[in-house]
Amino acid sequence: MTESTLYQSIVKPNLKKLGWFIYRVEHERVPDLYTAKGGRVLWLELKVVNKEKKNGIIKPDWRPGQLAWIKEHSKNGGQITALCLWYVGKVFILTPKKSYSEVELKTEEKFYGKHAFKE
């Protein structure tokens, strides 16, 4: 799986089906997608982790400055920023941070079930 495939085959069709406006940004620090629906804005960063976890920790490949942009955006009143993570054949919607434990992913999986994208 690649970020491009994740976007084209999962994220874009599901968000469009739910009526979200989607604009792909792809700039060095800014999240990959700007989305909006009904007055709500969501910045979405796409990450794919194809390798197995190391010591129980899953680490997305963050580019320099990405997490800093997200933190600064939030600190200045920016609306929601989320991570759309592909890992072990599943999609997780997470609060962006450096790494995740398997327990965190299992919690999100229980919350979203088989449907990462919903109203």
KOLKE-111181 format. One line per field, with one value per residue: residue number from 1; residue in three letters; y negated, x, z negated of N, C-alpha, C in turn. Coordinates in steps of 0.2 Angstrom, whole numbers, plus 5000, padded with zeros to 4 digits. Atoms other than C-alpha are relative to their C-alpha. Layout:
REM KOLKE-111181
pos = c(NUM;...)
code = c(ALA;...)
n_c2 = c(Y;...)
n_c1 = c(X;...)
n_c3 = c(Z;...)
ca_c2 = c(Y;...)
ca_c1 = c(X;...)
ca_c3 = c(Z;...)
c_c2 = c(Y;...)
c_c1 = c(X;...)
c_c3 = c(Z;...)
END
This chain:
REM KOLKE-111181
pos = c(1;2;3;4;5;6;7;8;9;10;11;12;13;14;15;16;17;18;19;20;21;22;23;24;25;26;27;28;29;30;31;32;33;34;35;36;37;38;39;40;41;42;43;44;45;46;47;48;49;50;51;52;53;54;55;56;57;58;59;60;61;62;63;64;65;66;67;68;69;70;71;72;73;74;75;76;77;78;79;80;81;82;83;84;85;86;87;88;89;90;91;92;93;94;95;96;97;98;99;100;101;102;103;104;105;106;107;108;109;110;111;112;113;114;115;116;117;118;119)
code = c(MET;THR;GLU;SER;THR;LEU;TYR;GLN;SER;ILE;VAL;LYS;PRO;ASN;LEU;LYS;LYS;LEU;GLY;TRP;PHE;ILE;TYR;ARG;VAL;GLU;HIS;GLU;ARG;VAL;PRO;ASP;LEU;TYR;THR;ALA;LYS;GLY;GLY;ARG;VAL;LEU;TRP;LEU;GLU;LEU;LYS;VAL;VAL;ASN;LYS;GLU;LYS;LYS;ASN;GLY;ILE;ILE;LYS;PRO;ASP;TRP;ARG;PRO;GLY;GLN;LEU;ALA;TRP;ILE;LYS;GLU;HIS;SER;LYS;ASN;GLY;GLY;GLN;ILE;THR;ALA;LEU;CYS;LEU;TRP;TYR;VAL;GLY;LYS;VAL;PHE;ILE;LEU;THR;PRO;LYS;LYS;SER;TYR;SER;GLU;VAL;GLU;LEU;LYS;THR;GLU;GLU;LYS;PHE;TYR;GLY;LYS;HIS;ALA;PHE;LYS;GLU)
n_c2 = c(5006;5007;5006;5002;4995;5001;5006;4999;4995;5000;5006;5004;4998;5000;5007;5002;4996;5003;5007;5004;5003;4998;5004;4997;5006;4998;5005;4997;4999;5001;4993;4998;5002;5005;4998;5004;4998;5003;5004;4997;4999;4995;4998;4992;4998;4993;4996;4992;4997;4993;4995;4998;5005;4999;5000;5002;5007;5001;5007;5003;5004;5007;5004;5006;5005;4998;5000;5007;5004;4998;5002;5008;5001;4999;5005;5007;4999;4997;4995;4993;4996;4992;4995;4994;4995;4993;4996;4993;4999;5003;5007;5002;5007;5001;5006;4999;5000;4997;4993;4998;4993;4996;5001;5006;4998;4996;5004;5003;4995;4999;5006;5001;4993;4999;5007;5006;5006;5000;5007)
n_c1 = c(5004;4996;5004;5004;5005;5005;5004;5004;5005;5004;5002;5004;5007;5004;5002;5005;5006;5003;5001;4995;4995;4994;4995;4993;4996;4993;4994;4995;5002;5007;5003;5001;5007;5004;5007;5005;5007;5005;4997;4994;4994;4995;4994;4999;4993;5001;4994;5000;4995;5000;4995;5003;4998;4993;5001;5007;5001;5001;4997;5001;4994;5001;4995;4998;5005;5007;5003;4999;5005;5007;5000;5001;5007;5004;4998;5002;5007;5001;5005;4998;4996;5000;4995;5004;4994;5001;4995;5002;5006;5006;4999;5001;5000;4996;4997;4993;4994;4994;5001;5006;4999;5006;5006;5003;5003;5005;5005;5003;5003;5006;5004;5002;5002;4997;5001;4996;5003;5007;5003)
n_c3 = c(5000;5000;5002;4994;5000;5006;4998;4994;5000;5006;5003;4996;4999;5006;5002;4995;5001;5006;4999;5002;4995;5001;4996;5002;5001;4999;5001;5004;5007;5001;4999;4993;4997;5003;4999;5003;5000;5005;5004;5003;4996;5002;4997;5000;4998;4998;5001;4999;5003;4997;5004;5007;5005;5003;5007;5002;4999;4993;4999;4994;4998;5000;4997;5004;5000;4999;5007;5003;4997;5003;5007;5000;4997;5006;5005;4997;4999;4994;5001;5001;4996;5002;4996;4997;5000;4997;5004;5000;4996;5002;5001;5007;5000;5006;5002;4998;5004;4997;5000;5003;5003;4997;5004;4997;4993;5002;5002;4994;4996;5004;4999;4993;4997;4993;4997;5002;4998;5001;5001)
ca_c2 = c(5000;4982;4965;4962;4979;4976;4959;4965;4981;4978;4961;4951;4962;4964;4945;4941;4954;4945;4928;4921;4908;4914;4904;4913;4901;4911;4898;4902;4898;4895;4911;4920;4916;4901;4907;4899;4903;4893;4880;4892;4893;4907;4908;4926;4932;4949;4962;4980;4991;5008;5015;5024;5014;5013;5017;5015;4997;4992;4976;4967;4959;4941;4928;4914;4901;4910;4913;4895;4888;4898;4893;4874;4875;4882;4870;4855;4861;4871;4884;4903;4912;4931;4945;4957;4972;4988;5002;5021;5020;5008;4989;4980;4962;4955;4940;4936;4940;4948;4966;4977;4993;5008;5005;4987;4995;5008;4995;4985;5001;5004;4986;4986;5005;5009;4991;4978;4966;4961;4946)
ca_c1 = c(5000;5006;4999;4993;4984;4976;4970;4963;4955;4949;4950;4943;4929;4923;4924;4915;4902;4899;4898;4914;4924;4941;4957;4974;4987;5004;5016;5031;5024;5005;4994;4990;4971;4960;4942;4926;4908;4893;4904;4917;4935;4947;4965;4970;4988;4989;5002;5006;5015;5019;5032;5028;5029;5046;5045;5026;5027;5020;5030;5023;5036;5034;5043;5053;5041;5025;5021;5027;5015;5000;5005;5006;4990;4981;4989;4983;4965;4966;4952;4954;4969;4969;4981;4973;4985;4985;4993;4991;4977;4966;4963;4964;4959;4971;4977;4994;5009;5026;5021;5007;5006;4995;4983;4980;4976;4965;4955;4952;4948;4934;4928;4927;4924;4926;4921;4934;4924;4907;4896)
ca_c3 = c(5000;5004;4998;5016;5016;4999;5005;5022;5017;4999;4992;5007;5012;4994;4990;5006;5003;4986;4994;4989;5000;5002;5008;5009;5003;5003;4996;4986;4968;4971;4970;4986;4987;4983;4981;4976;4973;4965;4958;4951;4957;4956;4960;4964;4965;4974;4968;4973;4962;4971;4959;4943;4927;4918;4899;4899;4906;4923;4930;4945;4956;4952;4963;4954;4948;4950;4931;4927;4940;4933;4915;4920;4930;4915;4903;4914;4914;4930;4932;4931;4938;4939;4945;4957;4954;4965;4954;4956;4969;4959;4958;4942;4939;4925;4916;4924;4914;4916;4912;4907;4896;4902;4888;4895;4912;4904;4895;4911;4920;4907;4909;4928;4931;4949;4954;4952;4961;4955;4952)
c_c2 = c(4994;4995;4999;5005;4999;4994;5002;5005;5001;4994;4995;5002;5000;4993;4997;5003;4997;4993;4995;4996;5002;4996;5003;4994;5002;4995;5002;5000;5000;5007;5001;4998;4995;5003;4996;5002;4996;4995;5002;5001;5005;5001;5007;5001;5008;5003;5007;5003;5008;5005;5001;4995;5003;4999;4998;4993;5000;4992;4998;4996;4993;4996;4995;4995;5001;5000;4993;4996;5002;4997;4992;4998;5001;4994;4993;5001;5004;5006;5007;5002;5007;5003;5005;5005;5007;5005;5007;5001;4996;4992;4998;4992;4998;4993;5000;4999;5005;5008;5002;5007;5004;4999;4994;5002;5004;4996;4996;5005;5002;4995;5000;5007;5001;4994;4995;4994;5000;4993;4997)
c_c1 = c(5004;4995;4995;4994;4994;4995;4995;4995;4996;4998;4995;4993;4995;4998;4995;4993;4996;4999;5005;5004;5007;5005;5007;5005;5008;5005;5004;4998;4992;4997;4998;4993;4997;4993;4995;4993;4995;5003;5006;5006;5004;5006;5002;5007;4999;5007;4999;5005;5000;5004;4997;5003;5007;4999;4993;4998;4999;5002;4999;5006;4999;5006;5002;4994;4993;4996;5000;4994;4993;4999;4998;4993;4995;5000;4997;4992;4998;4995;5004;5005;5001;5005;4995;5006;4998;5005;4996;4993;4994;5002;4998;5000;5003;5001;5007;5005;5005;4999;4994;5001;4994;4994;4996;4996;4994;4994;4996;4996;4993;4995;4997;4997;5003;4999;5004;4997;4993;4998;5003)
c_c3 = c(5000;4998;5006;5001;4995;5002;5005;4999;4993;4997;5005;5001;4994;4998;5005;4999;4994;5001;4998;5006;4998;5005;4998;5000;5002;5000;4994;4992;4999;5002;5007;5003;4996;5002;4996;5002;4995;4995;4996;5005;4997;5004;4999;5003;5001;4998;5001;4996;5002;4996;4993;4995;4997;4992;4998;5002;5008;5001;5007;5002;5001;5003;4995;5000;5000;4993;4997;5003;4997;4993;5000;5003;4995;4995;5002;5002;5007;4999;5000;5005;4998;5005;5003;5001;5003;4996;5000;5003;4997;5000;4993;5001;4993;4999;5002;4994;5002;5001;4996;4997;5004;4996;5002;5006;4998;4998;5006;5004;4997;5001;5007;5003;5007;5004;4998;5002;4999;4999;4994)
END
